[in-house]
Amino acid sequence: MIELDTKDFQKMIDTLDNMGKDGDNIFTKAINEGIKPIIDALFRRVPVLTGKLRDSINIGKVRRSRSGTYSQIAGPRGEWYGNFSEFGTSKEPARPWLRPAFDESKENAYQRVEKVIMDGIEQSFKK
């Protein structure tokens, strides 16, 4: 599983917190937008033998932790054998795909989150 969290956006989170429900809606929209490049990278890199692993990739709900950060989990659910290709076995070498997919797309994801937040804050103050 890959988790996109918002600890690097604390100042924006504080601004959104002061906006109440509008702020929550903006941040949920931002996280949903930010996870898209990660999901695209997962689909490009997932090993396809039967297609079950690819079909099990999904996106969790946006959650807010007690510390105030938001997160969303994306990745294969219920298909444990994806770990074999990611980390290898005693008889098979590792062929990582999950972590490299996140690494190649995380900057784009964070840029999207930041853009949606800034646009949302700007639109909110124009009202």
Phi, psi and omega per residue, in radians:
M1 nan 2.514 3.076
I2 -1.959 2.404 -3.141
E3 -2.127 2.196 3.050
L4 -1.725 2.014 3.139
D5 -2.072 3.055 -2.952
T6 -2.057 0.393 -3.082
K7 -1.109 -0.420 3.117
D8 -1.394 -0.081 -3.067
F9 -1.985 0.534 -2.978
Q10 -1.048 -0.688 3.136
K11 -1.130 -0.702 3.109
M12 -1.178 -0.664 3.116
I13 -1.082 -0.737 3.132
D14 -1.079 -0.717 3.099
T15 -1.100 -0.776 -3.132
L16 -1.165 -0.604 3.098
D17 -1.059 -0.659 3.136
N18 -1.259 -0.223 -3.136
M19 -1.599 -0.089 3.105
G20 1.261 -2.384 -3.075
K21 -1.090 -0.635 3.089
D22 -1.042 -0.711 3.122
G23 -1.119 -0.735 3.091
D24 -1.066 -0.748 -3.141
N25 -1.127 -0.705 3.126
I26 -1.110 -0.782 -3.085
F27 -1.214 -0.666 3.074
T28 -1.065 -0.748 3.101
K29 -1.105 -0.699 -3.128
A30 -1.141 -0.769 3.134
I31 -1.142 -0.744 3.108
N32 -1.068 -0.623 3.105
E33 -1.282 -0.673 -3.093
G34 -1.194 -0.468 -3.091
I35 -1.363 -0.309 -3.069
K36 -1.021 -0.820 3.125
P37 -1.141 -0.504 3.109
I38 -1.201 -0.784 3.107
I39 -1.084 -0.743 3.104
D40 -1.024 -0.765 3.132
A41 -1.147 -0.669 3.094
L42 -1.061 -0.788 -3.141
F43 -1.140 -0.576 3.103
R44 -1.241 -0.572 -3.002
R45 -1.753 -0.264 -3.056
V46 -1.093 2.315 3.069
P47 -1.209 2.340 -3.080
V48 -2.015 1.878 3.003
L49 -1.845 -1.030 3.120
T50 -1.901 -0.296 -3.092
G51 1.664 -0.170 -3.119
K52 -1.131 -0.714 -3.131
L53 -1.131 -0.781 3.101
R54 -1.060 -0.764 -3.115
D55 -1.191 -0.353 -3.115
S56 -1.497 -0.100 3.137
I57 -1.246 2.198 3.092
N58 -2.594 3.101 -3.075
I59 -2.053 2.318 3.076
G60 -1.433 3.093 3.109
K61 -1.355 2.702 3.035
V62 -1.269 2.237 -3.113
R63 -2.151 2.613 3.074
R64 -1.983 2.249 -3.112
S65 -1.473 2.993 3.101
R66 -1.116 -0.502 -3.141
S67 -1.357 -0.143 3.067
G68 1.760 -0.035 3.112
T69 -1.533 2.681 3.106
Y70 -1.803 2.637 3.073
S71 -2.634 2.815 3.094
Q72 -2.572 2.354 -3.102
I73 -1.831 2.418 3.093
A74 -2.379 2.499 3.089
G75 2.641 -3.042 -3.132
P76 -1.259 2.428 3.108
R77 -2.097 2.246 3.036
G78 1.401 -0.011 3.132
E79 -1.963 1.499 -3.033
W80 -1.148 -0.395 -3.058
Y81 -1.262 -0.166 3.041
G82 -1.076 -0.482 3.095
N83 -1.115 -0.539 -3.121
F84 -1.117 -0.752 3.125
S85 -1.306 -0.593 -3.125
E86 -1.186 -0.789 -3.023
F87 -1.922 -0.221 -3.123
G88 1.463 3.022 3.089
T89 -2.321 -3.066 3.112
S90 -1.179 -0.366 -3.106
K91 -1.972 -0.079 -3.064
E92 -2.368 2.300 3.126
P93 -1.263 2.740 3.102
A94 -1.182 2.417 3.027
R95 -2.260 1.331 -3.050
P96 -1.027 2.461 3.083
W97 -2.449 -0.585 -3.080
L98 -1.237 -0.946 -3.129
R99 -1.138 -0.785 3.096
P100 -1.057 -0.589 3.106
A101 -1.109 -0.742 3.107
F102 -1.157 -0.800 -3.110
D103 -1.043 -0.680 -3.100
E104 -1.318 -0.363 -3.024
S105 -1.997 -0.092 -3.019
K106 -1.159 -0.645 3.130
E107 -1.108 -0.774 3.088
N108 -1.066 -0.711 -3.141
A109 -1.092 -0.837 -3.131
Y110 -1.151 -0.607 3.086
Q111 -1.131 -0.701 3.114
R112 -1.133 -0.747 3.118
V113 -1.038 -0.846 -3.116
E114 -1.071 -0.739 -3.135
K115 -1.114 -0.797 -3.134
V116 -1.114 -0.679 3.124
I117 -1.141 -0.847 -3.116
M118 -1.093 -0.750 3.100
D119 -1.103 -0.721 3.141
G120 -1.136 -0.735 3.109
I121 -1.122 -0.774 3.139
E122 -1.066 -0.805 3.126
Q123 -1.104 -0.656 -3.119
S124 -1.149 -0.661 -3.135
F125 -1.363 -0.304 3.085
K126 -1.337 -0.341 -3.096
K127 -1.135 nan nan
